[in-house]
């Protein structure tokens, strides 16, 4: 199910996420998808406990990172039940991707908070950026876009990660691949601009960086952590509004989507750009912390997020 084993042994663990080895492959993913779609969501969920126990037992780096994060967000020492719940929440969102990508929206109860916010922003016809995180499920947000007339949602991501996600999507539903714009290609910026001009809401994830990318260190769950400047710089350069977005997994078949205002760069003067970007990232970090505390088992960065990238 495209579940990767995080590695944190090398310097700059946050920047090493693009080099993680994949535990699964297309054949296995197609098999799991085939089984799940034929058995149905509820019967197929029996595999999730096994996957969660596997990583809890055989992935010491991911287990250590989960413990570090949960200790901060829960304000206490997490037990094995907490670690299992963290891994199980992750496995659940990945498994649900199979059904969401195949149009089985009827299987889920999805609450939408802040719908008026995104409706108002997109009514201008200039598009917007949805700044998310590795939290809950972005797929459930895209599902709302595919199921609601007038709301178009696509994803903008680093090329290396886009290749991995496209491989997974190809095994589940190849039609979903057209909703991803990889950065780093010759026509990337043209595609981003064209999508925005077409009124598309473009999702980006603001809680991981590539090696060498500039970051802004900000307080997050009790200690400073590095947040990438790139996503917010892109939004500022293209002078578009930015919303915080999360699709939280609430257990069972329930999800809650949240949209909140972060920034509006539409009329931003170049001289004020740096300050506006910093303010927007500060708001993003604060929003992410608030959602982590509200739904602590939904954040899926299984590496030491607080480790400085130049630490050996």
N, C-alpha and C positions, 0 to 999 in steps of 0.2 A: 504493500500500500504506500509505496514511496516514503517509507519511514527510514530516516537516516540515523546513523550513530554519530552523535556529536563528538568532536575531538577537542580537547582543551590542553593538550600536553605541550604544544609548541607556542612560541611567543605570539602575542596578539591574537588570543583565541577568538575574539569577536570578528577579526578579519579572516579567519581561517574557515568560516562556514562554507565558502564556495568550494573548498577542497575535500569536503567530507565524502567518504565512500558510501555509495548507495547499498543498502542491505537487500533491497528488492530489485526486481527487474520487470520488464514489460510482460514477460510470460506469466510470472507469478501474479502481477497486478491484474492481468486479463482473467486469470483463473479465479482470483478472489472476487472480481467484478461479476463474473459469470455466475459463481455460486451465490453471491449476495442478491443479484437481481432475480434469480430463480427461486431461491428459498424465501426471499423477503427480508426486510430490514431486521425485524425482531429475531427470527431464528438465526440469521447470519451473525448477530452480535455476540454469539458464543465465542467467536475467535478473539474478541477484544481483550478478554481477561488473560488469555494465553499470551498475547502480544505484550500486554502491560507487564505481566510477570517475567517475561523473557528479558525485557529491557531493565527491569528492576534487578534482575539477577546477573545479567551478563554485560551491562553497560555501566561500569563504575564511574566514568567521566560524566555521563548524563545524570546518573544518580546523585553524584556530588554537586553538580550544578543545580539540580532540582532542590536539593536540601538547602543550599545557600540561598536561593531565591525564596523558598517557602519560609525559611527562618526570618528573613527580612519582612515579608509581606504578612505573615501570620503573627509576628511578634513573639514567637515561642519556638522551641525546638520541635521540628516536625517528626512525626513517627512514621513507621512503615505504611500505615493506612493513608497518611497524607501523600507520601511519595507515590503509592499505587494510584490514588485518586488523580494525581497530576498526570501520570502516564496514561491512565485510562481515559481521561478527558481528551488528551491529544489523540489517542487512537480512535476515539468516538468521532471526532470532527473529521479525521481523515477518511474513516469508513463512510460517514454520511456524504462525503464528496461524491462517492459513486452514485448515490441516488439523486443528489441535486443536479449533477451533470447530465443525468438521464431524464430530467424533467419530472421526477417524482416528488413534486412540491407538496402533494396531498398527504405525504407521510409525516409532515412536520407542522408544529405550531410555532409561528414566527411573529414575535411582537416587533413593532417598529416605533422607536422613540425619536422624536425630532424630525418627523417626516415633513412638517411645514418648513423647517429650516432648509432642507435640500430642495424641496419644491420651489421655494422662493429664489434660491441661488440659480437653479437650472432654468427657471422661467426666463432669464435674460437671454438664453440661447448661446452663451459664450462658454459653456462647460465649466468644470471645476475640478479641483484635485481633492480626492478623499485620502487623507493621511491616516493609514492604519498601522497595525503592528502585527507581530506574530502572536496574535491573541485570538482565541476562538476560531471562527471560520470566516475567511473572506468569501468563500464559495457561497455562503448563504446570502451575502450581500449581492453578489452577481446573480443569484437565483431570483432575488426580488426584481432586479433589473430586467431579466429575461421574461418575467411573469407579469410585469406592469407596463402597459403601453406608455410610451413617452420617456421612460427612464432607461437610458443606455449606460451600461457600466463596463469598463475595460480595465486591464491591469497594465501598469508600466513597471518593468523590473530590470535588474542587471542581466546582461546577456547570458552569463554562465548559469544563473539560477533559472532564467527563462527556458533554457534548453532542458534542464531537469524537469521543470514543471510541464513543458510541452510533451516530453516523453511520457509522463504520467497521464496527461490528458488524452494523448493519442491512444493509450491503452483502455481508457474509460469511455471517452466520447470525442473523437477527432474534431467534431464541429466546434468544440469549445476553444480550440487553439487560436482561432481568429480573434479572440478577445484579449490577446496578450501582445503588447508592444515591447520588444526587447530594446534596451538602451545599448549604445555602442556600435550600432550599424550606421551605414552612410545615410539612410533615410529615416533614422529614428526620430529626429526632431521634426521632420516634415510630417510624419505620421502622428506624432503627439499634437502638433499644431492643428492638423486637419481634424483630428478627433475632437479636440476642444471646440473648434469652430462649428462642428456638427452637433454641439451640445452634449457631448459624452462626459460622464463623470469618470475621471481617471484615478484609479486606486494606486497608491504607492505605500510602501512600508518604511516607516521612519525609525526603526529600532535595530538596524544592522548596517554595517559598512563593508566596503571592500578595502583591501590593504592599500594604504597610502591616501585614502580619502580623508579630507579634513573633517574633524568632529568638534563639537562643542560639549565640554564637560559640565554637567548640571547635576544638582542634587536629585536623587531618585531612590526612594525607599531607604533613606538613611545614609547614603553615601554618594559620592560623585560618580557619574557614569558618562560615557561618550555617546553623543547622539549625532548622526551624520548631518552635515550641512547641505549635501547635494539635493535631496528631494525638495526642501523648502526653497533653495536657490532657484531650482527649475521653475517652481510656481511663481516666484517673484519675477524672474526674467520674462515669463510669458504673461505676467500681470493678470493672474486669475485668483479667484477666491479659493480658500482651503478650508475643508471641514475635517474634524476628527471623526473617524469611523471605526466601529467595532461590531463584530457579530458574535456575541457571547453565547457559549453553550451552557444551558441551564440544567442539563441532565435529561434523561429520557429522550424525547423527540422535540424538546423545546429550545428555542433560540431567541435572543433579544438583540435587535440591531439598534445601534445608537448613532445619531448624527449630531455633531455639535460644531458651532462656529469656532475656527481657530484664527483666521486672518483673511484679509481681503487686500490683495496687492493690485487691484484693478487700476487705481489712480496713483500708484506709488511713484514718487520721484526717485531718480537714480541716487541722489545724494542721501536719501533716507533708507536705502535698501538694506544696508548691513544691520542697522538698528532694528528695522522691521522684521528681518529674518530671525535675529536673535530672540526678539519678543515672541515670535510665532513658535519657535522651537521650545522656548520656555513654557509656553502654553500647552504645547504637545506633550512635553514630559510630565507636566502637572496632570493633564487629562489621562495619560497612560497610567500614572500612579494611582489616580482615583479609581480607575476601572480595575486595576490589579487588586486593589484592596476590596472592591465590591465583589469581584469574582476571581479569587486568588488562584484557582486551579486552571485558569484559561490562558495564561501566558506561557508560550512554548519556545522560549530561547534557552535551549539546554546547553549553555556554556556559561562561563563566568563573565557576566555582563559588566561587572564593575572593575574588571582587571584592566589596567592601562595597557594600551597596545604595544608600548615599548618595554613591558615587563618580561624578563626572561623566565 
